[in-house]
Amino acid sequence: MSVTEILQLVDQLVEKQTGKHLDDLEKTVVKGIWQGKTYSEIADECGYDSKNYIGDVSRKLFKTLSEELGEDVNKYNFCWTLERVINFQFVGVNTNITYCPFYPQADTNQSIPDEEKTTKNTIYHDLTLAPKITHFYDRKTQLQTLSHWLTHQNTRLISILGVSGIGKTTLVKHFIDLNLQQFDVIVWKSIKLTQSLDTIITQILTAINPESIQTDNKLTELFNLFRQQRCLIILDDVQEIFTTRQLAGQYKNESKDYKTFFTRMTEIEHQSSLILISQEQCQEMISLDEELYPIKCLELEGVENTELLSKLGLKDESSWLKLIQLYEGNPVYLKNIASLIRRIFLGKVSEFLREDGLLLTEDLKSWCNELFQRLSPIEQQIVLEVSKSNQPLSREDLRQSLSLSSMELINGLQSLSKRYLLKPIEGEKISFNLSPVFREYVRNFCQD
């Protein structure tokens, strides 16, 4: 699609919304953004001393386009938004385009600097460590939310959060399977396998262009890539960069460069996104205001869809919902307990439910033990106390039974909620209850 056609398209959209056509400066700004120029470069071309005025003109244009199209339009999703407008024929321009780079394909006479040739027009998808998704249950709303953040809002830092097995990784992989064409570069990394941020950055840059790597300036090179191409980086098992036996979200000494990286993702201008999949919420997602920074959190809870059990060889379908509720709608917990029901109860869920209390398999005990060992001493005291009661406990109840200061207690409660192990319950008094599976583990295997 030529620059002339882009100008015609934007002019039509602006005229429909405001009744006015683009002026000469606005045309220059549209052309410059389409060509991937910075505000400073556009200002120089127009003869302005400051890039701020060009930025103001751009933001006014983006606001008009957002109002006309009914979605958020900004510098980073400008090209991709116009691509969708054309392909879905929202307006009367018949050109069909399938790839929308931040420079003009048709203008073959325009030279591209050598340092930009190294990364532009590179398609690279590394999903070697991503799981294969065979079934996707009851997450359509969350999938739509994630798609909106990445497709329409260009959110740069997203956390997908929840306990182990709840479906965080499945949700992200399903989104990628549906949206591969939206990103030039997609890389999936597991922190459990590679904890070093420097190693991860080196692997990404080497895959895209090994000749350009400068060993003392890799982070700058990575953000140059993020500016020039639309990248999606997924980091799975992010809780592994946090210290065990301390409150949630405390970085290991050797992992503090991640903190800088996450913050830079929100502060530096680029067109790429980073997804963090974690059992613990990192501090940046709490301290940064979503209204001021391009960040979002998606917290996953259990599902209540009996289709989840339909392929697990179980009987007594009328009892399935009760089983799902007993194990918190956690897909991994349910698949694990279904194996036990098939082997010992011949698949009869109603027979299994006659057992006294919630049963834990060896795998469930192992997962819970791993969680318990990550807790700080303060958190362990709290969960041990809460697990003794079948009823939620208030702060006053816990304060009377534990030798903790008010600050220690509140910090411990907050940390447990950031691990998605403890839920506040609103009532006459705010009280707290443990995840049923984790409570059963603590009650039976962690008491003195």
Secondary structure by P-SEA (a helix, b strand, c coil): ccaaaaaaaaaaaaaaaccccccaaaaaaaaaaaacccaaaaaaaaccccaaaaaaaaaaaaaaaaaaacccccccaaaaaaaaaaaacccccccccccccccccccccccccccccccccbbbbccccbbbbcccccaaaaaaaaaaacccccccbbbbcccccccaaaaaaaaaaaccccccbbbbbbccccccaaaaaaaaaaaacccccccccaaaaaaaaaaacbbbbbbccccccccccccccccccccaaaaaaaaaaacccccbbbbbbcccccccccccccccccbbbbbbbbbcccccccccccccccaaaaaaaaacccaaaaaaaaaaaaaccccccccccccccccccaaaaaaaaaaaaaccaaaaaaaaaaaaccccccaaaaaaaccccaaaaaaaaaaaaaaccbbbbbcccbbbbccaaaaaaaaccccc
